[in-house]
Amino acid sequence: MRFSRRASWDLRPNRLAQLLEARRLSGEPILDLTESNPTRADLPYPAAQILEALAQRRVLCDAPAAQGLPVAREAIAAYYTSRGYPVDPARVFCTASTSEAYSFAFKLLCDPGDEILVPSPSYPLFEFLAALESVRPVPYPLVYHDGWEIDLAALRDAVSPATRILVVVNPNNPTGSFLKKKELATLREIGLRHGLTLVSDEVFGDYAFGPDPERVQTLATEEAVSCLSLSGLSKVVGLPQVKLGWVVVSGPDAAAVCERLEVVADTYLSVSTTAQLGAPALLALRPRLGRAIAERIGENWRCLPEILGARTPCSVLRCEGGWYATLQLPRTRSEEEWVLGLLETQGVLVHPGHFFDFPGEPYAVLSLLTAPATWRQGVARLGDFLSA
Ligand SMILES: Cc1ncc(COP(=O)(O)O)c(C=O)c1O
């Protein structure tokens, strides 16, 4: 059997996956500090309202619309407008997830072998999303100086004649760092000089621990440079199973981009009518669901240092929001030794930093969405293990 080079993955499970599987099979308990599926995090979902939003008579009729049904696009535009960023529904495209939104952007703007600039450390799926569209992800570093920032000099150096897209994750996963106005000024300049489109992944944009006037909230109303802003119900209201994401097109070439993006979307017509018709009522749940998620991550973030204890030999890296916390662990063991040891002896699961391409090691990444009881117990055991 011969597979394409795009699909030439090494599918052998790593040591952590093997250990986890063995533990699950033997029925030993696991305190999972990586749970980032909101529907499994013991959040107070209003089940009846969600089901009512999805069970409408109109879903019985198929009315295909490449860009997305107006009712869904209007609700998505209203989400931006309610946050102070007026968006025209004509600039909104529905997709079946943010992942699909990325794939549309890469298809629209890149030829095979072209390059996209992606932040590092960041979202591990870029490697796969890029490979499946036959484009090459080129990392640009975020650096940590008592807070994360883009290494703008390294970003400039990473641009090549093959670069087409500059991806920004705002706030970034897992560093929780937002794009700053000063950084955006440089991104605009680089974008304009090299004819790049900015793809701004804003799925965690609603989740900041506090205000910051220097922060860029969204590029959905950007005028100077060509932008595609991505988000979806998966994080905005914690409903990944509905499979509704979107792209907002902005910038000087918006009309031309929309014309061709419509052809890409029309080729697949992948967004379900049910998800689109449900969008207004589901987005109307944002004050409730978004707040429940924000309270969960805020509370877990605030109590993290206290549970770890002042004497635990690790540092919690500064983070402005998002769904993750990063710990820098003592160098007395390798990252793999820490993470495997933690699971084997304490039953506590964390993400190793290399999963997100952290520079150097050892780091551990924890999901702030974790249910409170698991969080308290898991973090306490982590603290004991690091201190032992
Ligand atoms: C930065 C980032 N973008 C996109 C996604 C995926 O979003 P969706 O479920 O809409 O594909 C995730 C999921 O964790 C993410 O971390």
The ligand as a Tripos MOL2 file, in Angstrom:
@<TRIPOS>MOLECULE
LIG
   16    16     1     0     0
SMALL
NO_CHARGES

@<TRIPOS>ATOM
      1 C1         -5.6140   27.7160   18.6710 C.3       1 LIG1
      2 C2         -6.7290   26.7950   18.2840 C.ar      1 LIG1
      3 N1         -7.3870   26.9890   17.1200 N.ar      1 LIG1
      4 C3         -8.3980   26.1920   16.7360 C.ar      1 LIG1
      5 C4         -8.8020   25.1400   17.5350 C.ar      1 LIG1
      6 C5         -9.8830   24.2190   17.0590 C.3       1 LIG1
      7 O1        -11.0990   24.8120   16.9250 O.3       1 LIG1
      8 P1        -12.2890   23.9900   16.2020 P.3       1 LIG1
      9 O2        -12.8130   23.0520   17.2230 O.co2     1 LIG1
     10 O3        -13.2570   25.0790   15.8420 O.co2     1 LIG1
     11 O4        -11.7040   23.3290   14.9940 O.co2     1 LIG1
     12 C6         -8.1600   24.8920   18.7450 C.ar      1 LIG1
     13 C7         -8.5540   23.7620   19.5810 C.2       1 LIG1
     14 O5         -8.0890   23.5450   20.6620 O.2       1 LIG1
     15 C8         -7.0930   25.7390   19.1250 C.ar      1 LIG1
     16 O6         -6.4200   25.5260   20.2560 O.3       1 LIG1
@<TRIPOS>BOND
     1     1     2 1
     2     2     3 ar
     3     2    15 ar
     4     3     4 ar
     5     4     5 ar
     6     5     6 1
     7     5    12 ar
     8     6     7 1
     9     7     8 1
    10     8     9 2
    11     8    10 1
    12     8    11 1
    13    12    13 1
    14    12    15 ar
    15    13    14 2
    16    15    16 1
@<TRIPOS>SUBSTRUCTURE
     1 LIG1         1 GROUP 0 **** ****
